[in-house]
Amino acid sequence: MNIAVVGAGAVGSLVGGLLARAGENVLLIGRKAHVDAINANGLLIDGVLGTLHVKVKAQERLDFTPDVVLLAVKTQSVAETAREIQPYVAGVAVVTMQNGVRCDDMVADALGRKDILSCVVMLGVTYLEPGRITYARQGALMLGVPFSPVDDRARRIAGMLDKAIPTALTSNIKGARWAKVIVNENNALPAITGLSINEINRRPELRRLATLLMKEAAATIKAADITLASLPQLSATMLRLILSMPTPIAGLLPRMMARSMGTTPVLGSTLQSIKRGEKTEIDYLNGEVVALGKSINKATPYNDVVVQLVHRVEATGTFMTEEQVMAAVKQSPV
């Protein structure tokens, strides 16, 4: 297959790079500095797989019709990017790889529903330097078809992705996306504090806040009568059960997640955006819980306050201390 990865940042570069290493014909579409570094020296992938130097092609714009597009831009850029690639993707499978739950509809508005596939990404990847990414935590992908049943094309693309990263198919990709929203609740606190997810989980007060964020998300999703789907290595039943428990018991979940990360610092996509001076996708992470709560008239005070705090850090460029974060939470109408 001729595979175009549109939005070769952390996730796009990792998936595309590992597919190229597996023998697929891959073109990474990214920003100029990253493209120039890759074309000059190849893509450097360090981390859990050791140090890999991958020869892969890169350019700044899509200018041909591939067999498959992996659309890996941030959610806030996905609608504009879908419109930009529209001339080249008629009849082409376009795989959305964003966080949150809105990307499939946003892309379908520009390209139509027929060729959209949806992928939930469960990986720990960091990109802060052009031409280099760090694969911090091994994970998996979950692929589905958002507007029709799983078909042979989805199975073929899942098999292709599986050459790079373990990939499973689901018939409930919407439920998988909402389950990932719960997992992604841990993105906000690193973005506010500048600490890695690993460090957040070593601090009792911040770990408790992370637990409360996840409990609030799970309760809101349940109140909206949304059926969660299991994620790789995380069953929906266990997720619901743990987060329905009292906070000290529910706090086992972030601890389990922290253990699975190993020792390499995991920053989370939101903190990475702040470090690069870019707008974050917090409105499509914790903000999805806030929006869902408003739609069903259910208060989401913990998610409300952390969304506000991430936007504060975006605006000021100044991280907050643990004490400042906890004071802000106590001042909010929780």
Backbone torsions as a table, in degrees:
resi	resn	phi	psi	omega
1	MET	NA	144.5	168.8
2	ASN	-89.2	113.7	-172.7
3	ILE	-113.2	124.2	173.9
4	ALA	-106.3	123.3	175.5
5	VAL	-99.7	105.3	-177.1
6	VAL	-94.8	111.1	-174.9
7	GLY	102.9	57.4	-176.7
8	ALA	-83.7	79.2	170.4
9	GLY	-101.5	-129.5	-178.1
10	ALA	-68.2	-62.0	-176.1
11	VAL	-66.4	-47.4	-177.7
12	GLY	-60.5	-41.6	179.8
13	SER	-66.8	-40.4	-179.8
14	LEU	-64.3	-53.3	-177.3
15	VAL	-62.7	-46.4	179.4
16	GLY	-64.0	-42.0	179.9
17	GLY	-63.4	-43.1	-179.9
18	LEU	-70.9	-31.3	174.2
19	LEU	-67.0	-42.0	177.1
20	ALA	-61.9	-41.3	178.5
21	ARG	-63.1	-29.6	179.3
22	ALA	-83.7	0.4	175.0
23	GLY	104.0	1.7	177.9
24	GLU	-79.0	155.2	178.2
25	ASN	-88.3	103.4	-170.0
26	VAL	-119.5	139.4	170.4
27	LEU	-123.6	123.8	176.0
28	LEU	-90.4	130.7	176.3
29	ILE	-109.5	116.3	-176.4
30	GLY	-151.7	-166.8	-179.0
31	ARG	-78.6	156.8	-169.1
32	LYS	-55.0	-48.3	-176.2
33	ALA	-61.3	-42.2	179.3
34	HIS	-66.9	-44.8	179.1
35	VAL	-60.5	-46.8	-178.7
36	ASP	-61.8	-42.4	-179.8
37	ALA	-64.9	-41.3	179.8
38	ILE	-66.2	-44.4	-179.4
39	ASN	-67.5	-28.1	179.9
40	ALA	-80.5	-42.1	-169.3
41	ASN	-129.5	2.7	-173.4
42	GLY	82.3	175.0	178.7
43	LEU	-95.3	124.7	176.9
44	LEU	-95.1	121.8	175.4
45	ILE	-117.5	112.2	175.0
46	ASP	-113.3	175.3	179.8
47	GLY	120.7	-135.9	-168.9
48	VAL	-68.5	-19.9	178.4
49	LEU	-96.4	8.9	-173.4
50	GLY	88.6	-153.4	178.8
51	THR	-109.9	118.5	-178.3
52	LEU	-116.9	133.8	171.1
53	HIS	-109.7	112.7	-173.4
54	VAL	-109.7	127.1	172.9
55	LYS	-83.1	116.3	-179.2
56	VAL	-149.3	145.5	-179.2
57	LYS	-80.2	150.6	179.6
58	ALA	-148.1	146.1	172.9
59	GLN	-154.4	172.6	-171.8
60	GLU	-89.2	-21.6	-176.6
61	ARG	-137.6	149.3	170.8
62	LEU	-79.5	125.9	-177.9
63	ASP	-135.7	23.0	178.1
64	PHE	-152.6	173.0	179.9
65	THR	-101.0	109.1	178.4
66	PRO	-84.9	-179.8	174.2
67	ASP	-84.0	-34.3	-178.5
68	VAL	-142.9	140.2	171.5
69	VAL	-113.6	126.3	168.4
70	LEU	-97.7	110.7	-173.6
71	LEU	-95.4	104.2	-169.8
72	ALA	-120.2	19.9	173.7
73	VAL	-70.0	164.9	175.7
74	LYS	-65.6	155.8	-175.6
75	THR	-57.7	-38.2	-177.5
76	GLN	-67.6	-14.4	180.0
77	SER	-107.0	-2.2	-167.4
78	VAL	-70.3	-37.9	-178.4
79	ALA	-65.8	-46.8	179.3
80	GLU	-62.4	-42.6	-179.3
81	THR	-65.9	-39.3	177.7
82	ALA	-60.3	-39.9	177.6
83	ARG	-66.6	-36.4	-179.0
84	GLU	-66.7	-37.7	-177.2
85	ILE	-88.6	-5.0	-174.3
86	GLN	-50.7	-40.2	-179.2
87	PRO	-63.0	-16.9	-172.4
88	TYR	-110.9	1.8	-170.1
89	VAL	-124.0	21.4	175.9
90	ALA	-61.9	123.1	179.6
91	GLY	74.7	5.6	-177.8
92	VAL	-96.5	136.9	175.2
93	ALA	-68.1	124.4	178.3
94	VAL	-114.3	117.5	-175.5
95	VAL	-101.7	113.6	177.6
96	THR	-78.2	136.8	-176.6
97	MET	-131.0	30.0	-177.0
98	GLN	-87.9	164.6	167.3
99	ASN	-78.8	171.7	177.4
100	GLY	80.4	-167.0	-173.3
101	VAL	-125.4	-0.9	-172.8
102	ARG	-98.0	-11.7	-168.2
103	CYS	-63.4	-37.2	-178.0
104	ASP	-61.4	-45.7	178.4
105	ASP	-66.3	-37.9	-179.5
106	MET	-64.5	-41.9	178.6
107	VAL	-71.2	-40.2	179.4
108	ALA	-62.4	-32.9	177.6
109	ASP	-60.0	-32.2	-179.1
110	ALA	-91.3	-34.8	-169.8
111	LEU	-115.6	-7.4	-173.1
112	GLY	86.6	163.9	-172.0
113	ARG	-86.7	-23.0	-165.1
114	LYS	-60.3	-37.8	-171.3
115	ASP	-107.2	14.4	-177.5
116	ILE	-88.8	126.8	167.2
117	LEU	-115.2	158.1	-172.2
118	SER	-129.9	132.2	-174.7
119	CYS	-128.1	124.7	173.2
120	VAL	-92.3	126.4	-173.2
121	VAL	-104.1	119.5	179.6
122	MET	-117.0	73.8	-175.3
123	LEU	-136.9	153.8	171.3
124	GLY	-110.9	104.6	-175.7
125	VAL	-133.0	140.6	178.1
126	THR	-123.1	134.3	174.6
127	TYR	-132.7	107.9	177.6
128	LEU	-126.5	-8.3	-174.2
129	GLU	-134.7	128.0	-179.8
130	PRO	-53.9	133.3	177.0
131	GLY	85.0	-1.3	-175.5
132	ARG	-140.4	135.4	173.2
133	ILE	-132.5	157.0	177.6
134	THR	-117.7	121.1	177.1
135	TYR	-88.1	94.0	-169.7
136	ALA	-82.7	-32.7	-176.9
137	ARG	-144.0	121.5	177.9
138	GLN	-67.6	145.9	-178.5
139	GLY	-154.0	-144.5	-173.8
140	ALA	-154.5	170.9	176.7
141	LEU	-119.4	151.0	174.1
142	MET	-128.2	122.4	-174.0
143	LEU	-111.4	141.6	176.1
144	GLY	-149.4	176.3	177.5
145	VAL	-117.6	112.7	-169.5
146	PRO	-74.1	-24.7	-172.0
147	PHE	-118.4	7.4	178.2
148	SER	-162.1	173.0	-179.5
149	PRO	-67.8	159.6	173.3
150	VAL	-60.1	133.3	-176.1
151	ASP	-128.6	-176.2	-176.7
152	ASP	-64.0	-35.6	179.0
153	ARG	-63.6	-42.8	177.3
154	ALA	-60.9	-39.8	178.6
155	ARG	-64.5	-40.6	179.0
156	ARG	-64.2	-43.3	-178.6
157	ILE	-69.2	-36.4	175.0
158	ALA	-61.2	-41.2	177.7
159	GLY	-63.7	-38.6	176.9
160	MET	-64.3	-47.7	179.9
161	LEU	-63.4	-32.9	-177.8
162	ASP	-64.6	-19.8	175.6
163	LYS	-65.6	-26.8	-177.8
164	ALA	-100.2	-46.8	-174.3
165	ILE	-143.0	136.7	179.7
166	PRO	-51.1	127.9	-173.0
167	THR	-130.5	130.1	177.3
168	ALA	-116.1	157.7	176.4
169	LEU	-103.9	146.6	175.3
170	THR	-136.6	147.5	174.8
171	SER	-91.8	-3.2	179.8
172	ASN	-125.7	67.9	-176.6
173	ILE	-69.2	-29.6	176.2
174	LYS	-62.9	-44.4	178.2
175	GLY	-65.2	-33.3	176.6
176	ALA	-68.2	-38.2	178.3
177	ARG	-64.9	-40.3	178.4
178	TRP	-68.4	-34.9	175.3
179	ALA	-63.6	-38.9	177.9
180	LYS	-66.8	-33.3	175.3
181	VAL	-56.8	-43.2	178.5
182	ILE	-61.5	-47.5	179.2
183	VAL	-60.9	-38.2	-177.7
184	ASN	-74.1	-3.3	175.1
185	GLU	-56.8	-24.1	-179.2
186	ASN	-77.0	-0.7	178.7
187	ASN	-75.6	-28.7	-170.9
188	ALA	-70.8	-44.3	-173.3
189	LEU	-66.9	-40.1	172.0
190	PRO	-59.7	-39.1	-179.7
191	ALA	-64.5	-31.7	-179.2
192	ILE	-79.5	-38.0	-171.6
193	THR	-101.6	-19.6	-173.4
194	GLY	81.7	1.9	179.9
195	LEU	-88.4	152.0	174.5
196	SER	-70.1	162.3	175.7
197	ILE	-60.6	-36.6	178.0
198	ASN	-58.7	-45.4	-178.3
199	GLU	-69.4	-37.8	176.2
200	ILE	-54.9	-43.8	-176.4
201	ASN	-74.6	-10.3	175.0
202	ARG	-91.7	-4.0	-179.0
203	ARG	-109.5	113.1	-171.2
204	PRO	-54.5	-43.8	-177.3
205	GLU	-67.0	-42.5	179.6
206	LEU	-70.8	-36.6	176.5
207	ARG	-64.2	-39.2	177.4
208	ARG	-63.7	-41.1	177.8
209	LEU	-63.8	-41.3	176.5
210	ALA	-59.4	-39.6	177.9
211	THR	-64.3	-43.1	179.1
212	LEU	-63.7	-37.1	176.6
213	LEU	-62.3	-45.0	-179.1
214	MET	-68.0	-41.1	177.8
215	LYS	-61.3	-43.2	-179.9
216	GLU	-64.1	-40.8	178.3
217	ALA	-63.0	-47.9	-178.7
218	ALA	-62.1	-40.9	180.0
219	ALA	-66.3	-37.0	-179.9
220	THR	-69.0	-42.5	178.4
221	ILE	-63.3	-41.4	177.6
222	LYS	-63.6	-43.0	180.0
223	ALA	-63.3	-28.9	178.6
224	ALA	-83.8	1.9	177.3
225	ASP	61.7	39.2	176.2
226	ILE	-95.7	130.4	-179.8
227	THR	-88.3	117.3	178.1
228	LEU	-74.5	152.9	171.8
229	ALA	-113.5	150.5	177.8
230	SER	-66.7	148.3	174.3
231	LEU	-106.8	162.7	175.9
232	PRO	-54.6	125.5	177.9
233	GLN	66.6	15.9	177.7
234	LEU	-150.6	104.0	-177.1
235	SER	-77.2	145.5	178.2
236	ALA	-62.6	-36.5	179.4
237	THR	-61.4	-46.0	-179.7
238	MET	-66.7	-40.0	179.8
239	LEU	-59.4	-48.9	179.5
240	ARG	-63.2	-43.7	-175.7
241	LEU	-64.2	-50.8	-177.2
242	ILE	-61.3	-43.9	-175.2
243	LEU	-77.2	-8.4	173.3
244	SER	-87.5	-9.4	-178.5
245	MET	-79.6	165.0	173.2
246	PRO	-55.5	154.5	-172.3
247	THR	-54.0	-43.1	179.7
248	PRO	-59.6	-35.5	178.7
249	ILE	-77.5	-43.4	178.8
250	ALA	-60.2	-25.7	178.8
251	GLY	-64.1	-10.5	174.5
252	LEU	-65.1	-29.1	-176.3
253	LEU	-64.4	-53.1	176.7
254	PRO	-60.5	-30.8	176.6
255	ARG	-65.9	-42.3	177.3
256	MET	-62.5	-42.9	179.0
257	MET	-63.4	-39.6	180.0
258	ALA	-63.7	-41.4	179.6
259	ARG	-62.6	-35.1	-178.9
260	SER	-71.3	-14.2	-177.3
261	MET	-81.9	-17.7	-177.6
262	GLY	75.0	-153.7	-174.5
263	THR	-101.0	-17.1	179.0
264	THR	-69.2	127.7	-179.2
265	PRO	-58.8	130.6	176.6
266	VAL	-107.3	117.4	-174.6
267	LEU	-87.4	-29.8	-172.1
268	GLY	84.6	149.4	-174.1
269	SER	-65.7	-31.2	-175.7
270	THR	-70.6	-43.9	176.3
271	LEU	-64.8	-38.5	178.1
272	GLN	-60.0	-41.0	178.1
273	SER	-61.6	-43.3	179.9
274	ILE	-63.5	-42.4	179.8
275	LYS	-64.2	-28.2	177.5
276	ARG	-88.9	0.8	-179.6
277	GLY	73.4	26.4	-177.5
278	GLU	-107.5	160.8	174.2
279	LYS	-67.7	137.3	-179.7
280	THR	-86.5	170.1	176.6
281	GLU	-105.0	31.3	-176.4
282	ILE	-59.3	-31.1	179.4
283	ASP	-67.4	-16.6	178.0
284	TYR	-105.5	7.7	176.3
285	LEU	-114.9	-100.5	175.4
286	ASN	-59.7	-29.0	178.1
287	GLY	-63.4	-26.0	176.3
288	GLU	-65.8	-36.5	178.4
289	VAL	-67.1	-42.5	177.7
290	VAL	-59.8	-46.9	-178.6
291	ALA	-64.3	-41.3	179.2
292	LEU	-64.8	-42.5	178.2
293	GLY	-58.5	-43.7	178.7
294	LYS	-62.5	-37.2	-176.5
295	SER	-68.7	-23.6	-180.0
296	ILE	-114.8	11.8	178.0
297	ASN	59.9	45.0	177.3
298	LYS	-120.2	128.4	-178.8
299	ALA	-69.1	142.0	177.5
300	THR	-133.0	64.2	-169.9
301	PRO	-63.7	-37.6	-178.4
302	TYR	-67.6	-43.9	178.2
303	ASN	-68.8	-35.2	175.4
304	ASP	-55.0	-49.7	-172.9
305	VAL	-70.9	-38.3	-178.6
306	VAL	-71.6	-31.5	173.8
307	VAL	-61.7	-44.9	177.8
308	GLN	-60.4	-40.5	-178.0
309	LEU	-69.4	-38.0	176.0
310	VAL	-62.5	-42.7	178.2
311	HIS	-64.3	-32.8	177.1
312	ARG	-64.2	-44.5	179.3
313	VAL	-65.9	-39.3	174.8
314	GLU	-54.8	-45.4	-174.3
315	ALA	-74.3	-35.7	-173.4
316	THR	-98.2	-24.0	-175.2
317	GLY	73.0	12.7	-176.7
318	THR	-117.3	123.3	177.5
319	PHE	-73.7	158.4	-180.0
320	MET	-105.6	149.3	175.0
321	THR	-77.1	164.8	176.1
322	GLU	-57.2	-40.9	-178.9
323	GLU	-64.6	-40.4	179.4
324	GLN	-66.2	-40.0	178.7
325	VAL	-63.0	-47.6	-177.3
326	MET	-66.5	-35.4	176.7
327	ALA	-64.1	-39.3	179.2
328	ALA	-66.0	-37.9	178.6
329	VAL	-65.5	-42.5	-179.1
330	LYS	-66.1	-29.3	179.4
331	GLN	-79.4	-18.2	-178.8
332	SER	-77.9	158.1	-177.3
333	PRO	-78.9	64.6	179.8
334	VAL	-80.3	NA	NA
